[in-house]
Structure formats: structure tokens, C-alpha cells
């Protein structure tokens, strides 16, 4: 694990320490890590929501055909092969 040093004003340091204690975290590091993980998850959800909205706004839905599924499978195989160097 990498170390990161952050300087905070006294009032913010006290706030972080209090929140860590109140949240049942053993250390302020655990508390800060939890905050960062939550922000990563929020951004990932935001991206997915944006992609879903893009899909909804792209026009009326059409039934999936056998050709559509074949194309999707082919794309997945190609990506997998590229990723694995095949």
C-alpha cells in the first residue's frame, strides 16, 4: 500500500478524528479510505447513469435479432483475444 501525507488545519483534523471514532473506524486512515471508496463508487454510478440515459435517448427500442447476438459475441471474443495477447 502506498502512503499519502495530507496536511489539515486543526479544526478539520479534529473533525476527521471525530467522524472516524463515530463511524467505528480504527484509524483515520480507514475513515479516509472509506470516503474515497464511496466517491469512486459514486462516480462509477454517475457514469453508468449517463450511459443508461444515452441509451434511453438514442431512440425507440428494437427487438434483438440473432445477428445482433452473434455480433455481440464476436466483439467480446475479439476484445478477449486482444486483452490476452492472442
N, CA, C and O of each residue as an XYZ file, in Angstrom:
344
protein
N       0.847     -1.176      0.000
C       0.000      0.000      0.000
C       0.890      1.236      0.000
O       1.924      1.261      0.668
N       0.503      2.229     -0.725
C       1.240      3.486     -0.819
C       0.827      4.433      0.297
O      -0.305      4.382      0.777
N       1.744      5.292      0.705
C       1.447      6.291      1.735
C       1.195      7.640      1.074
O       1.802      7.967      0.054
N       0.303      8.409      1.659
C      -0.016      9.756      1.200
C      -0.150     10.631      2.437
O      -0.940     10.335      3.335
N       0.615     11.694      2.479
C       0.559     12.609      3.617
C      -0.307     13.797      3.249
O      -0.127     14.405      2.194
N      -1.249     14.125      4.122
C      -2.145     15.253      3.900
C      -2.091     16.160      5.120
O      -2.215     15.698      6.254
N      -1.906     17.448      4.882
C      -1.909     18.420      5.971
C      -3.282     19.071      6.061
O      -3.844     19.505      5.055
N      -3.814     19.134      7.278
C      -5.134     19.722      7.505
C      -5.043     20.775      8.592
O      -4.216     20.672      9.499
N      -5.898     21.793      8.502
C      -5.998     22.725      9.629
C      -6.521     21.969     10.849
O      -7.171     20.933     10.708
N      -6.243     22.476     12.023
C      -6.605     21.802     13.280
C      -8.086     21.442     13.348
O      -8.437     20.344     13.779
N      -8.962     22.362     12.925
C     -10.400     22.072     13.033
C     -10.816     20.925     12.109
O     -11.678     20.122     12.468
N     -10.216     20.846     10.934
C     -10.548     19.738     10.024
C      -9.989     18.419     10.548
O     -10.636     17.378     10.430
N      -8.797     18.459     11.122
C      -8.197     17.254     11.709
C      -9.098     16.722     12.827
O      -9.360     15.521     12.901
N      -9.564     17.613     13.687
C     -10.463     17.204     14.772
C     -11.752     16.619     14.206
O     -12.268     15.627     14.719
N     -12.266     17.234     13.152
C     -13.490     16.730     12.526
C     -13.282     15.308     12.011
O     -14.099     14.425     12.269
N     -12.182     15.088     11.278
C     -11.890     13.764     10.719
C     -11.731     12.736     11.834
O     -12.258     11.628     11.740
N     -11.016     13.097     12.876
C     -10.828     12.170     14.002
C     -12.160     11.841     14.672
O     -12.412     10.690     15.027
N     -13.004     12.840     14.842
C     -14.321     12.614     15.449
C     -15.210     11.739     14.586
O     -15.890     10.845     15.089
N     -15.204     11.998     13.287
C     -16.013     11.193     12.369
C     -15.520      9.752     12.329
O     -16.318      8.817     12.272
N     -14.208      9.579     12.361
C     -13.644      8.227     12.358
C     -14.089      7.468     13.603
O     -14.504      6.312     13.518
N     -14.002      8.124     14.758
C     -14.444      7.477     16.014
C     -15.936      7.162     15.959
O     -16.361      6.056     16.294
N     -16.725      8.146     15.533
C     -18.179      7.970     15.496
C     -18.594      6.877     14.516
O     -19.603      6.199     14.715
N     -17.814      6.716     13.471
C     -18.138      5.701     12.463
C     -17.588      4.330     12.785
O     -17.802      3.379     12.034
N     -16.879      4.222     13.896
C     -16.353      2.921     14.302
C     -15.091      2.511     13.566
O     -14.741      1.331     13.548
N     -14.409      3.462     12.965
C     -13.163      3.151     12.272
C     -12.023      3.089     13.275
O     -11.984      3.872     14.224
N     -11.096      2.162     13.069
C      -9.966      2.008     13.981
C      -8.977      3.156     13.835
O      -8.320      3.546     14.800
N      -8.876      3.693     12.622
C      -7.929      4.787     12.379
C      -8.566      5.806     11.431
O      -9.553      5.531     10.749
N      -7.964      6.981     11.419
C      -8.432      7.993     10.460
C      -8.119      7.548      9.031
O      -8.838      7.911      8.100
N      -7.057      6.770      8.851
C      -6.734      6.244      7.520
C      -7.889      5.404      6.973
O      -8.262      5.528      5.807
N      -8.451      4.548      7.832
C      -9.586      3.714      7.407
C     -10.774      4.585      7.016
O     -11.455      4.309      6.028
N     -11.016      5.629      7.788
C     -12.129      6.537      7.507
C     -11.928      7.236      6.163
O     -12.845      7.280      5.343
N     -10.736      7.780      5.937
C     -10.444      8.471      4.680
C     -10.547      7.494      3.508
O     -11.088      7.845      2.459
N     -10.042      6.292      3.672
C     -10.138      5.278      2.609
C     -11.595      4.974      2.276
O     -11.951      4.825      1.107
N     -12.438      4.885      3.305
C     -13.863      4.631      3.088
C     -14.502      5.785      2.319
O     -15.322      5.558      1.429
N     -14.133      7.012      2.656
C     -14.657      8.171      1.924
C     -14.252      8.127      0.460
O     -15.063      8.402     -0.425
N     -13.000      7.783      0.209
C     -12.517      7.726     -1.172
C     -13.194      6.604     -1.960
O     -13.543      6.787     -3.127
N     -13.380      5.436     -1.321
C     -14.085      4.335     -1.998
C     -15.509      4.752     -2.342
O     -15.998      4.456     -3.433
N     -16.172      5.434     -1.421
C     -17.548      5.889     -1.668
C     -17.580      6.860     -2.841
O     -18.505      6.815     -3.652
N     -16.592      7.729     -2.941
C     -16.532      8.678     -4.066
C     -16.274      7.946     -5.380
O     -16.859      8.297     -6.405
N     -15.413      6.941     -5.363
C     -15.179      6.141     -6.568
C     -16.477      5.463     -7.018
O     -16.799      5.450     -8.206
N     -17.205      4.908     -6.070
C     -18.472      4.244     -6.396
C     -19.494      5.242     -6.928
O     -20.231      4.936     -7.865
N     -19.541      6.433     -6.337
C     -20.478      7.456     -6.804
C     -20.169      7.851     -8.240
O     -21.080      7.995     -9.055
N     -18.897      8.024     -8.552
C     -18.513      8.396     -9.920
C     -18.816      7.274    -10.908
O     -19.227      7.538    -12.038
N     -18.616      6.030    -10.492
C     -18.927      4.895    -11.365
C     -20.431      4.840    -11.639
O     -20.851      4.612    -12.774
N     -21.244      5.050    -10.588
C     -22.708      5.073    -10.777
C     -23.112      6.220    -11.694
O     -23.992      6.064    -12.540
N     -22.473      7.367    -11.525
C     -22.765      8.531    -12.358
C     -22.467      8.218    -13.830
O     -23.232      8.598    -14.716
N     -21.366      7.532    -14.078
C     -21.009      7.161    -15.453
C     -22.038      6.185    -16.030
O     -22.484      6.339    -17.167
N     -22.406      5.187    -15.237
C     -23.399      4.210    -15.697
C     -24.737      4.891    -15.962
O     -25.392      4.608    -16.965
N     -25.145      5.788    -15.067
C     -26.398      6.524    -15.269
C     -26.354      7.310    -16.574
O     -27.334      7.341    -17.318
N     -25.225      7.940    -16.848
C     -25.079      8.691    -18.090
C     -25.197      7.799    -19.312
O     -25.840      8.161    -20.297
N     -24.573      6.629    -19.244
C     -24.659      5.688    -20.368
C     -26.086      5.168    -20.537
O     -26.565      5.007    -21.660
N     -26.760      4.906    -19.416
C     -28.150      4.453    -19.500
C     -29.038      5.530    -20.123
O     -29.881      5.230    -20.969
N     -28.849      6.776    -19.707
C     -29.632      7.876    -20.288
C     -29.345      8.025    -21.780
O     -30.249      8.270    -22.579
N     -28.080      7.876    -22.137
C     -27.717      7.948    -23.561
C     -28.471      6.873    -24.342
O     -28.970      7.127    -25.439
N     -28.549      5.682    -23.773
C     -29.273      4.604    -24.429
C     -30.761      4.895    -24.536
O     -31.370      4.656    -25.579
N     -31.342      5.405    -23.474
C     -32.769      5.721    -23.469
C     -33.085      6.795    -24.506
O     -34.115      6.742    -25.179
N     -32.189      7.764    -24.625
C     -32.425      8.881    -25.537
C     -32.033      8.577    -26.986
O     -32.218      9.413    -27.871
N     -31.498      7.393    -27.222
C     -30.996      7.072    -28.562
C     -32.099      6.702    -29.551
O     -31.842      6.541    -30.744
N     -33.296      6.573    -29.061
C     -34.404      6.252    -29.958
C     -35.198      5.072    -29.441
O     -34.895      4.504    -28.391
N     -36.208      4.719    -30.193
C     -37.068      3.619    -29.749
C     -36.306      2.292    -29.742
O     -35.406      2.057    -30.548
N     -36.697      1.451    -28.816
C     -36.074      0.135    -28.709
C     -36.486     -0.744    -29.880
O     -37.592     -0.630    -30.410
N     -35.582     -1.613    -30.264
C     -35.887     -2.589    -31.316
C     -35.572     -3.971    -30.780
O     -34.692     -4.122    -29.933
N     -36.280     -4.983    -31.263
C     -36.011     -6.338    -30.782
C     -34.599     -6.785    -31.167
O     -34.102     -6.446    -32.240
N     -33.967     -7.543    -30.285
C     -32.650     -8.099    -30.582
C     -32.820     -9.276    -31.532
O     -33.683    -10.131    -31.338
N     -31.988     -9.302    -32.550
C     -32.029    -10.396    -33.525
C     -30.897    -11.380    -33.236
O     -30.006    -11.107    -32.431
N     -30.951    -12.518    -33.902
C     -29.859    -13.488    -33.775
C     -28.555    -12.857    -34.260
O     -27.490    -13.112    -33.699
N     -28.643    -12.047    -35.286
C     -27.449    -11.387    -35.812
C     -26.863    -10.411    -34.780
O     -25.645    -10.322    -34.630
N     -27.726     -9.687    -34.078
C     -27.251     -8.789    -33.025
C     -26.445     -9.571    -31.985
O     -25.352     -9.153    -31.603
N     -26.983    -10.704    -31.529
C     -26.291    -11.514    -30.528
C     -24.990    -12.078    -31.082
O     -23.982    -12.119    -30.377
N     -25.003    -12.508    -32.327
C     -23.767    -13.012    -32.949
C     -22.710    -11.910    -33.009
O     -21.534    -12.163    -32.750
N     -23.126    -10.693    -33.350
C     -22.193     -9.562    -33.410
C     -21.618     -9.245    -32.022
O     -20.429     -8.955    -31.889
N     -22.461     -9.303    -31.006
C     -22.005     -9.038    -29.637
C     -20.989    -10.096    -29.215
O     -19.938     -9.768    -28.665
N     -21.305    -11.362    -29.472
C     -20.378    -12.446    -29.108
C     -19.044    -12.293    -29.831
O     -17.981    -12.504    -29.247
N     -19.111    -11.928    -31.093
C     -17.894    -11.734    -31.879
C     -17.048    -10.608    -31.300
O     -15.830    -10.743    -31.184
N     -17.679     -9.513    -30.939
C     -16.981     -8.374    -30.335
C     -16.322     -8.776    -29.017
O     -15.184     -8.393    -28.750
N     -17.033     -9.546    -28.195
C     -16.478     -9.996    -26.921
C     -15.263    -10.887    -27.162
O     -14.249    -10.743    -26.481
N     -15.354    -11.803    -28.122
C     -14.220    -12.685    -28.431
C     -13.006    -11.877    -28.883
O     -11.880    -12.154    -28.471
N     -13.242    -10.877    -29.732
C     -12.137    -10.037    -30.224
C     -11.480     -9.270    -29.074
O     -10.253     -9.216    -28.983
N     -12.287     -8.684    -28.209
C     -11.728     -7.939    -27.072
C     -10.948     -8.849    -26.138
O      -9.885     -8.477    -25.640
N     -11.485    -10.050    -25.899
C     -10.833    -11.013    -25.033
C      -9.493    -11.434    -25.635
O      -8.493    -11.521    -24.922
N      -9.468    -11.692    -26.929
C      -8.238    -12.091    -27.588
C      -7.189    -10.983    -27.514
O      -6.012    -11.252    -27.277
N      -7.618     -9.739    -27.719
C      -6.687     -8.596    -27.642
C      -6.109     -8.466    -26.239
O      -4.910     -8.249    -26.067
N      -6.963     -8.597    -25.255
C      -6.539     -8.438    -23.869
C      -5.547     -9.531    -23.474
O      -4.617     -9.286    -22.706
N      -5.751    -10.727    -24.000
C      -4.894    -11.846    -23.639
C      -3.734    -12.040    -24.603
O      -2.964    -12.993    -24.476
N      -3.611    -11.135    -25.564
C      -2.491    -11.213    -26.497
C      -2.584    -12.344    -27.491
O      -1.569    -12.777    -28.036
N      -3.775    -12.823    -27.732
C      -3.956    -13.944    -28.681
C      -4.162    -13.422    -30.080
O      -4.331    -14.206    -31.013
